[in-house]
Amino acid sequence: MKTIVIHGSTRKNGNTEYLTHRAVPAENVSHVYLRDHNIQMITDERHSDQGFQAIEDDYHHIIDQMIEHDVVIFSTPIYWYSMSGLMKVFIDRFSQLVREKGYETFKEDFKKKTVYLIAVGGDNPSLKGLPLIQQFEYILQFFDSSLEGYILGQANKPGEIQSDRRALAQAHQLKEQL
């Protein structure tokens, strides 16, 4: 099974990336760092006569990669009880994507994916990260899919994730699963 990780952190080599790299095998994994791509925000044109207008950015390139993989792991810091802004912009574009020519089967294709979430927050993420988990569950319900599992790590300062034994153990378990 081929795995793709969509990284939503703006900080290179941060706590979320550290935990994520502990959770995925080194082989058969593609990593996409959203911070390295130009992804424009969605303009809501659902109700305009012309519909959504084409956007020239890196979005479809990433989506095409996602379609080729069996497992999708979303990796994001927890910001204000939710995902990072980079990840939110990426996911918001799903609204446009499912209406675009050439992606008519995306909803059906995405339904077949096995999806996980890895998130790291600094203040009691096992409780305060639950709105993020619920948000991803609702997103996946739209695709008639479900979240297969998640890891919520606790870290604030750089490197602190290395002290979260519970999250590191869960990362090891996920790595064995994949």
N, C-alpha and C positions, 0 to 999 in steps of 0.2 A: 504494500500500500504506500502510495506517495503522499507525503505530508507537506503542506505549506503553512508557514507562520506569517501572519500579518502583524507586524510590530507597530504599535501606535505611540511609542515614546519619542519625545523630542531629545532626550538625553542619550547619547551614545554610551554603551557599556554601563547603563544604570542598573538599578536593582531588578526592574522588571525583565530586562534582557538577560541578566544573570540567571534568574530563576527559570526563565523560558529555556535557555540553553541547557539547563540541567534536566529539563523535562522532555527534550526531544532527542532522538538518536542523531548521530552525525551523518548517517547515510540516508539517502532517499528523502531528504528534507530541503525545501527551498525556503529562503528567508526573504521577505519583502519588508523593508524599512520605509514606512510611509514618509518619514522626514526627508528621505532622499528623492522623493518624487513630487512632481507638480500635480496636485489634485485640487481642482477648483470646487468651490462650494456650489451646491445646487441652487438654481433659481426655480422656484415653484411655478411651473408653467402647465400644470395639469389641466387647468380650465381655460387656457387660451386656445384660440382657433387653430393656431399652428402647432400646438403641443410643445414638447420640450425641444429646444434648439440644441444642435450638436455643440459639444464643448471640446476644444482641442487641448488635451492634457494627457497625463500618463495613466488615467483611470482604466481605460479599456485594456491596456497592456497588463495591468495587475489582475483584472477580472479574468482575462484569457488564461493567465497562469493558474488562477484559482480553479477554473473549470477543469483543468487538466489533472487536478489532485483529488485524492479520495478523502483526505483528512484536512480540515481547516482549523488552525489554532489562532484565535485572536489573542493578542498579548498587549495589555495596556496598563499604564498606571491608573490608579483610582484618583480622579480629580473631582472634587465636589460631589462625591457619591456616585460618580458615573465614569464613563470612559474619557480618554483624552480628547481634545478638540480634533486632532488629526484623525483619530479613529471615527469620531462622530461624523466628520465631513465625508469620510470614505463610506460609511454605512448609509448616511443620508442619500447618497447618490443611488442606492438600490432603488429608490422610488422612481428615478428616471430610467435606470437600466432595464427594469422589467417592462418598460413601454417602448424600448428602442428596437429599431429594425436590426436584425442580426443577433438579437439576444432574446428572442421570443421564448426560447426554451430555458432561459436562465433559472426561472423559478422552479421548474421541474428538475433541472440539473442540480441546483443547490439542495433540493430536498434529499438527494441521495448522499450528500456529504456527511461525514462524521465530524461534529464540531465540538471543540473544547475552548475554554477561556482560561487564561492565566492573567491575574491582576495583582498588583502590589500597591498597598496604601500604608500610610504612616500611623493612623489613629484607629485602632480596633477594626481592621478590615474584615474580620470574620463576622462582624455585625454591620458595619457601615458600608461594606461592599455588597451587601445583599440587594440594594436597589439596582446595582449594576448587573448582578446575576439575573434578577427579574427582567431587566430591560433586554438582555440577550435572549432570555426565554421567550419574551413576546416577539422579538424580531424573528426568531426561528419559527415560532408558531405561524407567522405570516407565510413562511415557506413550507408549512406542514412538516416541520422538522423539529428536532429537540436538541438541547444542550446535553451532550454525553457526560460531561464532567467539567469541573473547574478547580482551580487552585487559587486561593487568596493568601498572598504573602504579606508579612508585616515588615516594613522598613521605611525609614524616612531619610536619613542621611546616606550618602553614597557608601555602599558596602555593607550596610546593616542587614540586608537580606541573608547574608551568610550566617547570621545568628538565629534565623527562624527555622529551627529543626523540623517543626511540623510541615511547613511548606516544602522544605528540601526533601523530606521523606515522601510527600505526595508527588513531587516532581520525579523522584526515582521510580515510584510506582507507575506513573504515566509513561515514562520512558520504557519501562518493561512491557507495558501494554502495546505501545506503538511498535 
